[in-house]
Structure formats: structure tokens, C-alpha cells
Amino acid sequence: MSRSSVPEFLELLNAEQFVDLPKVKEFSRHGIPDEIRGEVWMYLLGVLSPDKTSELTTARSRLQTYSSLPKSNDLVSRLATSAARKYHLRTFGTRSIEQMVEDATVDPPPLPPPSFRPDILAGVTGGVDFSRNGSAQASPLLGAERSFPPNSILPSSPTLFPTSSSPTPPALFQDDDPFSTASLEPASPSFPPPLPPLPVPQLQPQSQRVFSQFSTNANNSSAPPSIFPSPYPSTAAPPIHTFTRSMVDVLASWANQHPGCLDGLDWERREIVEGWVSTVGPFVGCLKLEAGVYWGWGEWRGKMDAYFTENPLPNRLATFMSLFRSTLPELYDYFETEEVPIIEIASRWLTSLFSQEMTLPDLSRLWDTYFSHPSPFELHIFVCLSVLTTCNDTLEELDQGEVKQMLLHLPRLDIDRILHEASNLRKAHLQAVSVLVKPPTQVLLLPASANVGVGGGGRGEIS
């Protein structure tokens, strides 16, 4: 199945009463268009209800809840401000020393009064008005479906594996996977592809979606500006002060609702907040309103925490190392010879879900599949193996320091190919496990007088 287009997604999202969530997941596993990724993620993560009759009430309730949360937390503000600036620099390109000095010394613009914060309250600039009088507009948690195009703001990064000559891989998920499909569209020669002007899909009037900044009146010049400039087809990265303020507010609100989440030493707190920032970043990249970022990331963070609690890192790490040794024995031996700190690298991969190692477009594409997969964290271990498999030839030509640098700062990858290889590895592993645990031939003890065939006997197999 090829990657679905914006109109195909919109046909599902604009349903009158119910969004066909299984179909949305089926589309999403092959990648979501940038323009509507934020909205689709909200459905996949359960923030927006597929039942349109309750969607508006739920969305407004979440907006009001977020706007009432305390956003003052000195510890989080201090740590998140530094981490968010580093993330912005790493993700959206290298700036001159003069620009970095200016960012570090110039005070950010003052915040508007809470009642006029467009990034918090939908009633001023954003949100949704699911009126049933002829048109349905985007959810108040979304504001805008996309905030900046990754093709124009990301630092230039070499593509390690060009996709133009890559053969068309078979199904992304095999027959034993609930998302099995017959074919997979070959990856495009470059990612992301050039973005033409986005036409508004010509749907029926009562189901037509309006791509807008969700201002109460687009022509009302007195309305305060939205948190980011028009996300499509903007060619600029989000301003660092605006980006940082939004990130700090979201993380401070979340930390205030989870007392004790930052208990520990200073370096431990700093690493925790840096991890938060890297996982919040993709949500800030495709959602305009802080409330949408807060609820979307909160749902994903909750799933991560629940799985990590049930499956501690030592257990996941042992599984990964065992599979690494059996799947890529030559590379495993090479890492041991070169003393590559694979335990350190794998621990970060298994904890961050590549949020700190991959470029933003690659990570967003990967999480499209994770959010639509029934077992994303089990799949992730095989994605880690797939990355090593794909990079195998290159890694064997590098020394210890170069290997670590590459694996902690991955170049652009063909994510469709990575996922396809991960699916094959997972299927092979499951088949091997099923053979090992296959029950023996069932044997039944019979009384001596029972007739069990030739020879009578008191013991025999069931015939």
C-alpha cells in the first residue's frame, strides 16, 4: 500500500459521526503528510475522540484544563530553557556565534496576559468550532496542522543511504502483523519531497475542513498573533524565544502535576529534562497550540512510563544485546574489539526512542508507525537492530570514537527501509521463539487393560 495523501486522510477525519480509527491507523503506518500530522497524532494517541458527537466537548474541556494549570516551576524553567535552546540549535540549523550570543543575552518578549495567550486559550486565536451548520473546522487542540516544513529549516545532513536506487521492499508488516499489507511504496529519492502549494480538498460542504490558524476571524487585525507564523508554506524555523517559552510552559505544567518526577541529583534532573525536551520537540513541530502539545505528549509519555516500569531498562537491554549478538555477530565482535560503548549507546536508544539521535523528519516518520502499531515498544528493539544492520558496512570502517559519534547523531536514513527490515527481524524472531516453545507430542497414560493398539501395553500415544 502506498503512502496516503492529504485528501485521503481528510476523507476519514471529516466523517460526520465517527472517525474510522482502524483505517486511520492503517494509513498512518506508511507515513502521515506533514500538513495534518498533528491532528492525526491526536486521534492515534486518544487525545481526540473518534466520536464526533463528543469531540468538541472533550477538546474544549482539555483546553480549559490546560489553561488553568500552574505554569510556574523554577527548577523546570531553568533546566528546560537551557535544554530547549540546545534542541532548537541542534534541530533547526547552525547559527553564527553572534546570533547565539544575542539569543543568550537578549531578554525574551514579555508574555501577554493569560486571558490573551493565543497559544493557551482557543477562544482567542485557535481551536475548533465544530458547528453543524455546514462546515467543520479543526480541533481547538490543534490550532494549525503544521508549524514549519522540515525541508527548509533542518541543517543539511548527508543521506547515508540514498533511496533513489533502493529496490521496492515487500510488505512493511508481515502476515502475522495486524497491519499486514501487500506492498510498500518505494521511498522517494529525497526526504522530505518538495512541497507544492497545498490545495484545499474539494469535499462535501458539510465535511470540508478549513486549514487555518483558527483565529475567530482571519481578517480581524485586532486578534493577537498565533504562537507561530502561518505554518504552511512558511520557510522559517520557529523563533527561539517563542519555541522555548512554549516548551517551558508545557514541561512546567506537566511537572507540577507529577510531584517527585524530578527527584535526584542535579545531573540526573538535567538528563531527565533533556529527555523530556527531545520527546516534546516533535509535538511542537506539528501542533500549534500548547494545549495540544501538552495532551499529546502527556499521552505518549504515559505510555512510555507504563511500559518502562513493567519492562525495566536492564531487561530490555539484555534482550537487545542477545539479539544483536545473534543477528550481527561480526559487527558485535568488531564493537568488542574496538571497545565501542554499545551498552551506553543502546541504553540511550531504548530510553529516548531515537528522539535524541534522529533528525526531526526521520523521527516524525518513525513515530507515525509507532503511534499506529499495537506494540510499538517491542517493535522498537528491532528498529534498533535494523539501524545497525543498515549501517553495518559503514560502521566497520570507523574507529571507536567515530562509531559512537555516528550512532548518537544518526545521519538521514530511509525510515521505510528501516521499518521493513525491523519487521522482518521481528517476524524471524517470533518464528524462532515459537519453534523453541512448541509443545511436545501429547502423551496419555492409560490403564493396563486399555486397548492401545498393537501389543496392548499400559502406555501409548493418542491415536
DONU-449229 format. One record per residue (C-alpha): residue number from 1; x, y, z. Coordinates in nm, 2 decimals, padded with zeros to 4 digits. Each point is the difference from the previous one (the first is absolute). Layout:
% DONU-449229
<n:NUM u:X v:Y w:Z>
...
//
This chain:
% DONU-449229
<n:1 u:00.00 v:00.00 w:00.00>
<n:2 u:00.14 v:00.34 w:-00.09>
<n:3 u:00.01 v:00.30 w:00.23>
<n:4 u:-00.34 v:00.16 w:00.03>
<n:5 u:-00.05 v:00.36 w:-00.11>
<n:6 u:-00.15 v:00.29 w:00.19>
<n:7 u:-00.34 v:-00.03 w:-00.17>
<n:8 u:-00.02 v:-00.37 w:00.09>
<n:9 u:00.07 v:00.08 w:00.36>
<n:10 u:-00.24 v:00.29 w:00.00>
<n:11 u:-00.28 v:-00.23 w:-00.13>
<n:12 u:00.04 v:-00.20 w:00.32>
<n:13 u:00.05 v:00.29 w:00.24>
<n:14 u:-00.30 v:00.19 w:-00.14>
<n:15 u:-00.25 v:-00.28 w:00.07>
<n:16 u:-00.34 v:00.12 w:00.12>
<n:17 u:-00.03 v:-00.21 w:00.32>
<n:18 u:00.30 v:-00.24 w:00.04>
<n:19 u:00.36 v:00.01 w:-00.11>
<n:20 u:00.10 v:-00.34 w:-00.13>
<n:21 u:00.29 v:-00.04 w:00.23>
<n:22 u:00.12 v:-00.35 w:-00.12>
<n:23 u:00.02 v:00.15 w:-00.35>
<n:24 u:00.18 v:00.30 w:00.12>
<n:25 u:00.26 v:-00.23 w:00.17>
<n:26 u:00.02 v:-00.20 w:-00.32>
<n:27 u:00.08 v:00.32 w:-00.20>
<n:28 u:00.24 v:00.13 w:00.27>
<n:29 u:00.23 v:-00.29 w:00.01>
<n:30 u:00.13 v:00.10 w:-00.34>
<n:31 u:00.06 v:00.36 w:00.10>
<n:32 u:-00.22 v:00.31 w:00.06>
<n:33 u:00.02 v:00.31 w:-00.21>
<n:34 u:00.17 v:00.29 w:00.18>
<n:35 u:-00.31 v:00.23 w:-00.04>
<n:36 u:-00.23 v:-00.22 w:00.21>
<n:37 u:00.25 v:-00.20 w:00.22>
<n:38 u:-00.10 v:00.18 w:00.32>
<n:39 u:-00.37 v:-00.06 w:-00.04>
<n:40 u:00.05 v:-00.37 w:-00.09>
<n:41 u:00.24 v:-00.05 w:00.30>
<n:42 u:-00.27 v:00.14 w:00.23>
<n:43 u:-00.24 v:-00.28 w:-00.12>
<n:44 u:00.26 v:-00.27 w:00.01>
<n:45 u:00.10 v:00.09 w:00.36>
<n:46 u:-00.36 v:00.03 w:00.12>
<n:47 u:00.00 v:00.38 w:00.07>
<n:48 u:-00.28 v:00.06 w:-00.25>
<n:49 u:-00.30 v:-00.24 w:00.01>
<n:50 u:-00.10 v:-00.18 w:-00.32>
<n:51 u:-00.36 v:00.07 w:00.10>
<n:52 u:-00.06 v:00.34 w:-00.15>
<n:53 u:-00.31 v:00.06 w:00.22>
<n:54 u:00.22 v:00.03 w:00.31>
<n:55 u:00.32 v:00.14 w:-00.17>
<n:56 u:-00.07 v:00.36 w:00.04>
<n:57 u:-00.10 v:-00.03 w:00.37>
<n:58 u:00.32 v:-00.21 w:00.07>
<n:59 u:00.23 v:00.24 w:-00.18>
<n:60 u:-00.14 v:00.31 w:00.17>
<n:61 u:00.02 v:-00.17 w:00.34>
<n:62 u:00.37 v:-00.09 w:-00.07>
<n:63 u:00.07 v:00.36 w:-00.10>
<n:64 u:-00.16 v:00.14 w:00.31>
<n:65 u:00.19 v:-00.25 w:00.22>
<n:66 u:00.33 v:00.09 w:-00.15>
<n:67 u:-00.06 v:00.37 w:00.03>
<n:68 u:-00.07 v:-00.04 w:00.37>
<n:69 u:00.32 v:-00.20 w:00.07>
<n:70 u:00.28 v:00.19 w:00.19>
<n:71 u:00.29 v:00.06 w:-00.23>
<n:72 u:00.24 v:00.13 w:00.26>
<n:73 u:00.29 v:-00.24 w:00.09>
<n:74 u:00.34 v:00.16 w:00.05>
<n:75 u:00.19 v:-00.33 w:-00.02>
<n:76 u:-00.17 v:-00.11 w:-00.33>
<n:77 u:00.02 v:00.35 w:-00.14>
<n:78 u:00.38 v:00.02 w:00.06>
<n:79 u:00.07 v:-00.35 w:-00.14>
<n:80 u:-00.25 v:00.00 w:-00.28>
<n:81 u:00.11 v:00.35 w:-00.13>
<n:82 u:00.35 v:-00.12 w:-00.05>
<n:83 u:-00.10 v:-00.34 w:-00.15>
<n:84 u:-00.26 v:00.16 w:-00.23>
<n:85 u:00.26 v:00.24 w:-00.14>
<n:86 u:00.25 v:-00.28 w:-00.06>
<n:87 u:-00.28 v:-00.20 w:-00.17>
<n:88 u:-00.10 v:00.29 w:-00.22>
<n:89 u:00.36 v:00.06 w:-00.11>
<n:90 u:00.06 v:-00.37 w:-00.07>
<n:91 u:-00.33 v:-00.05 w:-00.19>
<n:92 u:-00.05 v:00.32 w:-00.19>
<n:93 u:00.35 v:00.07 w:-00.13>
<n:94 u:00.33 v:00.16 w:00.10>
<n:95 u:00.00 v:00.37 w:00.08>
<n:96 u:00.29 v:00.24 w:00.02>
<n:97 u:00.18 v:00.07 w:00.33>
<n:98 u:-00.15 v:00.35 w:-00.01>
<n:99 u:-00.35 v:-00.14 w:-00.02>
<n:100 u:00.06 v:-00.25 w:00.28>
<n:101 u:00.14 v:00.28 w:00.22>
<n:102 u:-00.31 v:00.21 w:-00.08>
<n:103 u:-00.23 v:-00.28 w:00.09>
<n:104 u:00.18 v:-00.05 w:00.33>
<n:105 u:00.00 v:00.37 w:00.10>
<n:106 u:-00.32 v:00.15 w:-00.14>
<n:107 u:-00.29 v:-00.03 w:00.23>
<n:108 u:-00.30 v:-00.17 w:-00.15>
<n:109 u:-00.31 v:00.21 w:-00.08>
<n:110 u:-00.24 v:00.03 w:00.29>
<n:111 u:-00.29 v:-00.24 w:00.02>
<n:112 u:-00.35 v:00.13 w:-00.07>
<n:113 u:-00.26 v:-00.03 w:00.27>
<n:114 u:-00.12 v:-00.36 w:00.04>
<n:115 u:-00.35 v:00.09 w:-00.14>
<n:116 u:00.17 v:00.10 w:-00.32>
<n:117 u:00.25 v:-00.28 w:-00.04>
<n:118 u:-00.08 v:-00.13 w:-00.34>
<n:119 u:00.20 v:-00.31 w:00.05>
<n:120 u:-00.20 v:-00.10 w:00.30>
<n:121 u:-00.36 v:00.11 w:-00.05>
<n:122 u:-00.18 v:-00.10 w:-00.31>
<n:123 u:-00.27 v:00.26 w:00.05>
<n:124 u:00.24 v:00.28 w:-00.13>
<n:125 u:00.20 v:-00.15 w:-00.28>
<n:126 u:-00.04 v:-00.36 w:-00.04>
<n:127 u:-00.19 v:-00.31 w:00.05>
<n:128 u:-00.30 v:-00.14 w:-00.16>
<n:129 u:-00.35 v:00.09 w:-00.06>
<n:130 u:-00.17 v:-00.32 w:-00.10>
<n:131 u:-00.31 v:00.17 w:-00.12>
<n:132 u:-00.25 v:-00.21 w:-00.17>
<n:133 u:-00.13 v:00.27 w:-00.22>
<n:134 u:00.20 v:-00.09 w:-00.31>
<n:135 u:00.37 v:-00.02 w:00.08>
<n:136 u:00.23 v:-00.17 w:00.26>
<n:137 u:00.31 v:00.18 w:00.10>
<n:138 u:00.32 v:-00.14 w:00.16>
<n:139 u:00.01 v:-00.11 w:00.37>
<n:140 u:00.07 v:00.27 w:00.26>
<n:141 u:00.29 v:-00.21 w:00.12>
<n:142 u:00.16 v:00.02 w:-00.34>
<n:143 u:00.00 v:00.36 w:-00.10>
<n:144 u:00.20 v:-00.07 w:-00.32>
<n:145 u:00.09 v:-00.33 w:-00.14>
<n:146 u:00.36 v:00.08 w:-00.06>
<n:147 u:00.24 v:00.26 w:00.13>
<n:148 u:00.31 v:-00.02 w:-00.22>
<n:149 u:00.10 v:-00.20 w:-00.31>
<n:150 u:00.29 v:-00.23 w:00.08>
<n:151 u:00.15 v:00.03 w:-00.35>
<n:152 u:00.09 v:00.36 w:00.04>
<n:153 u:00.11 v:00.04 w:00.36>
<n:154 u:00.20 v:-00.31 w:00.09>
<n:155 u:00.38 v:00.01 w:-00.02>
<n:156 u:00.14 v:-00.16 w:-00.31>
<n:157 u:00.08 v:-00.36 w:00.09>
<n:158 u:00.15 v:-00.26 w:-00.23>
<n:159 u:-00.23 v:-00.27 w:-00.10>
<n:160 u:00.19 v:-00.32 w:00.08>
<n:161 u:-00.22 v:-00.22 w:-00.20>
<n:162 u:-00.14 v:00.16 w:-00.32>
<n:163 u:-00.34 v:-00.13 w:-00.08>
<n:164 u:-00.02 v:00.06 w:-00.37>
<n:165 u:00.16 v:-00.33 w:-00.08>
<n:166 u:-00.15 v:-00.20 w:00.28>
<n:167 u:-00.22 v:-00.29 w:-00.12>
<n:168 u:-00.36 v:00.00 w:00.09>
<n:169 u:-00.02 v:-00.19 w:00.33>
<n:170 u:-00.28 v:-00.25 w:00.07>
<n:171 u:-00.26 v:00.06 w:00.27>
<n:172 u:00.09 v:00.22 w:00.29>
<n:173 u:-00.18 v:-00.23 w:00.24>
<n:174 u:-00.02 v:-00.38 w:-00.06>
<n:175 u:-00.31 v:-00.21 w:-00.01>
<n:176 u:00.02 v:-00.07 w:00.38>
<n:177 u:-00.02 v:00.37 w:00.07>
<n:178 u:-00.34 v:00.16 w:00.04>
<n:179 u:00.11 v:00.27 w:-00.24>
<n:180 u:00.10 v:-00.24 w:-00.28>
<n:181 u:00.00 v:00.15 w:-00.35>
<n:182 u:00.08 v:-00.14 w:-00.34>
<n:183 u:00.25 v:00.26 w:-00.12>
<n:184 u:00.19 v:00.30 w:00.11>
<n:185 u:00.06 v:00.31 w:-00.21>
<n:186 u:00.38 v:00.05 w:-00.07>
<n:187 u:00.15 v:00.28 w:00.18>
<n:188 u:00.03 v:00.33 w:-00.18>
<n:189 u:00.34 v:00.11 w:-00.14>
<n:190 u:00.02 v:00.27 w:00.27>
<n:191 u:-00.18 v:00.05 w:00.33>
<n:192 u:-00.19 v:00.21 w:00.05>
<n:193 u:-00.13 v:00.05 w:-00.36>
<n:194 u:-00.05 v:00.35 w:-00.13>
<n:195 u:-00.33 v:00.15 w:00.13>
<n:196 u:-00.23 v:00.15 w:-00.26>
<n:197 u:-00.26 v:00.25 w:00.10>
<n:198 u:-00.26 v:-00.18 w:00.21>
<n:199 u:-00.34 v:00.00 w:-00.16>
<n:200 u:-00.31 v:-00.02 w:00.22>
<n:201 u:-00.15 v:-00.34 w:-00.08>
<n:202 u:-00.34 v:00.03 w:-00.18>
<n:203 u:-00.22 v:-00.19 w:00.24>
<n:204 u:-00.37 v:00.02 w:00.07>
<n:205 u:-00.09 v:00.33 w:00.17>
<n:206 u:-00.10 v:-00.15 w:00.33>
<n:207 u:00.33 v:-00.19 w:00.03>
<n:208 u:00.24 v:00.25 w:-00.14>
<n:209 u:00.29 v:00.08 w:00.24>
<n:210 u:00.14 v:00.35 w:00.02>
<n:211 u:00.38 v:00.02 w:00.02>
<n:212 u:00.05 v:00.32 w:00.20>
<n:213 u:00.17 v:00.14 w:00.31>
<n:214 u:-00.34 v:-00.02 w:00.16>
<n:215 u:-00.04 v:00.36 w:00.06>
<n:216 u:-00.35 v:00.10 w:00.09>
<n:217 u:00.01 v:00.22 w:-00.30>
<n:218 u:00.29 v:-00.04 w:-00.25>
<n:219 u:-00.05 v:00.36 w:-00.11>
<n:220 u:-00.01 v:00.14 w:00.35>
<n:221 u:00.32 v:00.20 w:00.04>
<n:222 u:-00.07 v:00.06 w:00.36>
<n:223 u:00.03 v:-00.37 w:00.08>
<n:224 u:00.33 v:-00.09 w:00.17>
<n:225 u:00.25 v:-00.19 w:-00.21>
<n:226 u:00.02 v:-00.38 w:00.02>
<n:227 u:00.29 v:-00.17 w:00.18>
<n:228 u:00.19 v:-00.07 w:-00.33>
<n:229 u:-00.04 v:00.17 w:-00.34>
<n:230 u:-00.21 v:-00.16 w:-00.27>
<n:231 u:00.13 v:-00.36 w:00.00>
<n:232 u:-00.04 v:-00.06 w:-00.37>
<n:233 u:00.19 v:00.08 w:-00.21>
<n:234 u:00.22 v:00.19 w:00.25>
<n:235 u:00.37 v:-00.03 w:-00.07>
<n:236 u:00.12 v:00.12 w:00.35>
<n:237 u:00.07 v:-00.20 w:00.31>
<n:238 u:-00.21 v:00.09 w:00.31>
<n:239 u:00.16 v:00.30 w:00.18>
<n:240 u:00.22 v:-00.14 w:00.28>
<n:241 u:-00.16 v:00.21 w:00.27>
<n:242 u:-00.35 v:-00.11 w:-00.10>
<n:243 u:00.11 v:-00.36 w:-00.03>
<n:244 u:00.17 v:00.00 w:00.33>
<n:245 u:-00.29 v:00.17 w:00.18>
<n:246 u:-00.25 v:-00.25 w:-00.13>
<n:247 u:00.23 v:-00.29 w:00.09>
<n:248 u:00.05 v:00.13 w:00.35>
<n:249 u:-00.37 v:00.06 w:00.06>
<n:250 u:-00.09 v:-00.35 w:-00.11>
<n:251 u:00.27 v:-00.17 w:00.21>
<n:252 u:-00.06 v:00.21 w:00.31>
<n:253 u:-00.37 v:-00.07 w:-00.02>
<n:254 u:00.07 v:-00.38 w:-00.03>
<n:255 u:00.26 v:00.00 w:00.28>
<n:256 u:-00.24 v:00.19 w:00.24>
<n:257 u:-00.26 v:-00.28 w:-00.06>
<n:258 u:00.26 v:-00.27 w:00.07>
<n:259 u:00.17 v:00.08 w:00.33>
<n:260 u:00.32 v:-00.19 w:00.06>
<n:261 u:00.08 v:-00.04 w:-00.37>
<n:262 u:00.32 v:00.19 w:00.04>
<n:263 u:00.13 v:-00.15 w:00.32>
<n:264 u:00.37 v:-00.07 w:-00.02>
<n:265 u:00.34 v:00.16 w:-00.04>
<n:266 u:00.05 v:00.31 w:-00.22>
<n:267 u:00.15 v:-00.19 w:-00.29>
<n:268 u:-00.29 v:-00.25 w:00.01>
<n:269 u:-00.25 v:00.28 w:-00.01>
<n:270 u:00.17 v:00.16 w:-00.29>
<n:271 u:00.00 v:-00.33 w:-00.20>
<n:272 u:-00.36 v:-00.06 w:00.08>
<n:273 u:-00.10 v:00.34 w:-00.13>
<n:274 u:00.21 v:-00.03 w:-00.31>
<n:275 u:-00.18 v:-00.33 w:-00.07>
<n:276 u:-00.33 v:00.17 w:00.04>
<n:277 u:00.10 v:00.28 w:-00.24>
<n:278 u:00.10 v:-00.24 w:-00.27>
<n:279 u:-00.33 v:-00.19 w:00.02>
<n:280 u:-00.21 v:00.32 w:00.01>
<n:281 u:00.18 v:00.14 w:-00.30>
<n:282 u:-00.18 v:-00.20 w:-00.27>
<n:283 u:-00.34 v:00.11 w:00.15>
<n:284 u:00.10 v:00.36 w:00.00>
<n:285 u:00.10 v:-00.05 w:-00.36>
<n:286 u:-00.35 v:-00.11 w:-00.12>
<n:287 u:-00.24 v:00.17 w:00.25>
<n:288 u:-00.05 v:00.37 w:00.05>
<n:289 u:-00.18 v:00.02 w:00.33>
<n:290 u:00.18 v:-00.07 w:00.33>
<n:291 u:-00.30 v:-00.19 w:00.12>
<n:292 u:00.02 v:-00.24 w:-00.29>
<n:293 u:00.37 v:-00.05 w:00.06>
<n:294 u:-00.06 v:-00.06 w:00.37>
<n:295 u:-00.27 v:-00.26 w:-00.04>
<n:296 u:00.16 v:-00.18 w:-00.30>
<n:297 u:00.34 v:-00.03 w:00.17>
<n:298 u:-00.17 v:-00.08 w:00.33>
<n:299 u:-00.17 v:-00.30 w:-00.16>
<n:300 u:00.32 v:-00.12 w:-00.16>
<n:301 u:00.20 v:00.06 w:00.31>
<n:302 u:-00.25 v:-00.20 w:00.20>
<n:303 u:00.02 v:-00.30 w:-00.24>
<n:304 u:00.38 v:00.02 w:00.02>
<n:305 u:00.01 v:00.01 w:00.38>
<n:306 u:-00.25 v:-00.29 w:00.03>
<n:307 u:00.20 v:-00.22 w:-00.23>
<n:308 u:00.34 v:00.09 w:00.15>
<n:309 u:-00.13 v:-00.07 w:00.35>
<n:310 u:-00.12 v:-00.34 w:-00.10>
<n:311 u:00.31 v:-00.07 w:-00.20>
<n:312 u:00.30 v:00.16 w:00.17>
<n:313 u:00.30 v:00.11 w:-00.21>
<n:314 u:00.23 v:-00.29 w:00.11>
<n:315 u:-00.26 v:-00.25 w:-00.14>
<n:316 u:-00.04 v:00.19 w:-00.32>
<n:317 u:00.38 v:00.04 w:-00.03>
<n:318 u:00.06 v:-00.37 w:00.05>
<n:319 u:-00.25 v:-00.08 w:-00.27>
<n:320 u:00.16 v:00.24 w:-00.24>
<n:321 u:00.35 v:-00.12 w:00.06>
<n:322 u:-00.10 v:-00.36 w:-00.04>
<n:323 u:-00.17 v:00.07 w:-00.33>
<n:324 u:00.29 v:00.22 w:-00.11>
<n:325 u:00.25 v:-00.28 w:00.07>
<n:326 u:-00.20 v:-00.26 w:-00.19>
<n:327 u:-00.11 v:00.23 w:-00.29>
<n:328 u:00.32 v:00.18 w:-00.07>
<n:329 u:00.28 v:-00.21 w:00.15>
<n:330 u:00.28 v:00.16 w:-00.21>
<n:331 u:-00.10 v:00.35 w:00.09>
<n:332 u:-00.04 v:-00.10 w:00.36>
<n:333 u:00.35 v:-00.14 w:00.01>
<n:334 u:00.13 v:00.31 w:-00.18>
<n:335 u:-00.16 v:00.22 w:00.27>
<n:336 u:00.16 v:-00.21 w:00.27>
<n:337 u:00.34 v:00.02 w:-00.17>
<n:338 u:-00.02 v:00.38 w:-00.04>
<n:339 u:-00.15 v:00.04 w:00.35>
<n:340 u:-00.30 v:00.18 w:-00.13>
<n:341 u:-00.23 v:00.10 w:00.30>
<n:342 u:-00.30 v:-00.18 w:-00.15>
<n:343 u:-00.16 v:-00.04 w:00.34>
<n:344 u:00.00 v:00.38 w:00.04>
<n:345 u:-00.13 v:00.05 w:-00.36>
<n:346 u:-00.27 v:-00.26 w:00.02>
<n:347 u:-00.12 v:00.12 w:00.34>
<n:348 u:-00.06 v:00.35 w:-00.15>
<n:349 u:-00.17 v:-00.15 w:-00.31>
<n:350 u:-00.23 v:-00.21 w:00.21>
<n:351 u:-00.09 v:00.29 w:00.23>
<n:352 u:-00.03 v:00.29 w:-00.25>
<n:353 u:-00.17 v:-00.19 w:-00.28>
<n:354 u:00.25 v:00.18 w:-00.23>
<n:355 u:-00.14 v:00.34 w:00.10>
<n:356 u:00.36 v:00.12 w:00.07>
<n:357 u:00.18 v:-00.18 w:-00.28>
<n:358 u:-00.22 v:00.04 w:-00.32>
<n:359 u:-00.07 v:00.30 w:-00.20>
<n:360 u:-00.35 v:00.15 w:00.05>
<n:361 u:-00.15 v:-00.13 w:-00.34>
<n:362 u:00.14 v:-00.35 w:00.06>
<n:363 u:-00.13 v:-00.01 w:00.36>
<n:364 u:-00.34 v:00.13 w:-00.10>
<n:365 u:-00.03 v:-00.26 w:-00.27>
<n:366 u:00.11 v:-00.27 w:00.25>
<n:367 u:-00.25 v:00.11 w:00.26>
<n:368 u:-00.28 v:-00.01 w:-00.26>
<n:369 u:00.04 v:-00.37 w:00.00>
<n:370 u:00.06 v:-00.03 w:00.38>
<n:371 u:-00.33 v:00.19 w:00.07>
<n:372 u:-00.19 v:-00.23 w:-00.23>
<n:373 u:00.16 v:-00.33 w:00.11>
<n:374 u:-00.15 v:-00.22 w:00.27>
<n:375 u:00.34 v:-00.08 w:00.15>
<n:376 u:00.23 v:00.30 w:-00.08>
<n:377 u:00.25 v:-00.06 w:00.28>
<n:378 u:00.06 v:-00.37 w:-00.10>
<n:379 u:00.04 v:00.12 w:-00.36>
<n:380 u:00.25 v:00.26 w:00.11>
<n:381 u:00.26 v:-00.26 w:00.11>
<n:382 u:-00.01 v:-00.14 w:-00.36>
<n:383 u:00.02 v:00.35 w:-00.14>
<n:384 u:00.32 v:00.05 w:00.20>
<n:385 u:00.14 v:-00.32 w:-00.16>
<n:386 u:-00.12 v:00.11 w:-00.34>
<n:387 u:00.20 v:00.33 w:00.03>
<n:388 u:00.31 v:-00.20 w:00.08>
<n:389 u:-00.07 v:-00.24 w:-00.29>
<n:390 u:-00.04 v:00.29 w:-00.24>
<n:391 u:00.31 v:00.18 w:00.12>
<n:392 u:00.21 v:-00.32 w:00.04>
<n:393 u:00.24 v:00.06 w:-00.29>
<n:394 u:00.07 v:00.36 w:00.10>
<n:395 u:00.04 v:-00.08 w:00.37>
<n:396 u:00.27 v:-00.26 w:-00.07>
<n:397 u:00.22 v:00.26 w:-00.16>
<n:398 u:-00.01 v:00.24 w:00.30>
<n:399 u:00.20 v:00.00 w:00.32>
<n:400 u:-00.15 v:00.01 w:00.35>
<n:401 u:-00.06 v:00.38 w:00.02>
<n:402 u:-00.14 v:00.02 w:-00.35>
<n:403 u:-00.24 v:-00.29 w:00.06>
<n:404 u:-00.13 v:00.17 w:00.32>
<n:405 u:-00.04 v:00.33 w:-00.17>
<n:406 u:-00.19 v:-00.14 w:-00.29>
<n:407 u:-00.23 v:-00.22 w:00.21>
<n:408 u:-00.09 v:00.29 w:00.24>
<n:409 u:-00.05 v:00.25 w:-00.29>
<n:410 u:-00.15 v:-00.21 w:-00.28>
<n:411 u:00.01 v:00.13 w:-00.36>
<n:412 u:-00.31 v:00.01 w:-00.21>
<n:413 u:-00.14 v:-00.35 w:-00.04>
<n:414 u:-00.25 v:-00.17 w:-00.22>
<n:415 u:-00.26 v:-00.06 w:00.27>
<n:416 u:-00.23 v:-00.21 w:-00.22>
<n:417 u:00.30 v:-00.24 w:-00.06>
<n:418 u:00.09 v:00.00 w:00.37>
<n:419 u:-00.36 v:-00.10 w:00.09>
<n:420 u:-00.02 v:-00.26 w:-00.26>
<n:421 u:00.32 v:-00.16 w:00.12>
<n:422 u:-00.12 v:00.02 w:00.36>
<n:423 u:-00.32 v:-00.17 w:-00.09>
<n:424 u:00.19 v:-00.29 w:-00.16>
<n:425 u:00.23 v:-00.03 w:00.30>
<n:426 u:-00.29 v:-00.01 w:00.24>
<n:427 u:-00.19 v:-00.26 w:-00.21>
<n:428 u:00.31 v:-00.22 w:-00.01>
<n:429 u:00.05 v:00.04 w:00.38>
<n:430 u:-00.36 v:-00.09 w:00.07>
<n:431 u:00.02 v:-00.31 w:-00.22>
<n:432 u:00.32 v:-00.11 w:00.17>
<n:433 u:-00.16 v:00.04 w:00.34>
<n:434 u:-00.31 v:-00.19 w:-00.11>
<n:435 u:00.21 v:-00.29 w:-00.10>
<n:436 u:00.19 v:00.00 w:00.33>
<n:437 u:-00.32 v:00.00 w:00.21>
<n:438 u:-00.19 v:-00.24 w:-00.22>
<n:439 u:-00.17 v:-00.25 w:00.23>
<n:440 u:00.11 v:-00.37 w:-00.03>
<n:441 u:-00.22 v:-00.27 w:-00.14>
<n:442 u:-00.28 v:-00.05 w:00.25>
<n:443 u:00.03 v:-00.33 w:00.19>
<n:444 u:-00.28 v:-00.16 w:00.20>
<n:445 u:00.05 v:-00.26 w:00.27>
<n:446 u:-00.26 v:-00.28 w:-00.04>
<n:447 u:-00.09 v:-00.28 w:00.23>
<n:448 u:00.15 v:-00.34 w:-00.06>
<n:449 u:-00.33 v:-00.14 w:-00.12>
<n:450 u:-00.05 v:00.27 w:-00.26>
<n:451 u:00.04 v:-00.09 w:-00.37>
<n:452 u:00.27 v:00.22 w:-00.15>
<n:453 u:00.06 v:-00.19 w:-00.31>
<n:454 u:00.27 v:-00.26 w:-00.08>
<n:455 u:00.14 v:-00.16 w:00.31>
<n:456 u:-00.26 v:00.12 w:00.25>
<n:457 u:00.24 v:00.17 w:00.25>
<n:458 u:-00.09 v:00.25 w:00.26>
<n:459 u:00.14 v:00.31 w:-00.16>
<n:460 u:-00.04 v:00.14 w:-00.35>
<n:461 u:-00.05 v:00.31 w:-00.21>
<n:462 u:-00.35 v:00.13 w:-00.09>
<n:463 u:-00.10 v:-00.14 w:-00.33>
//
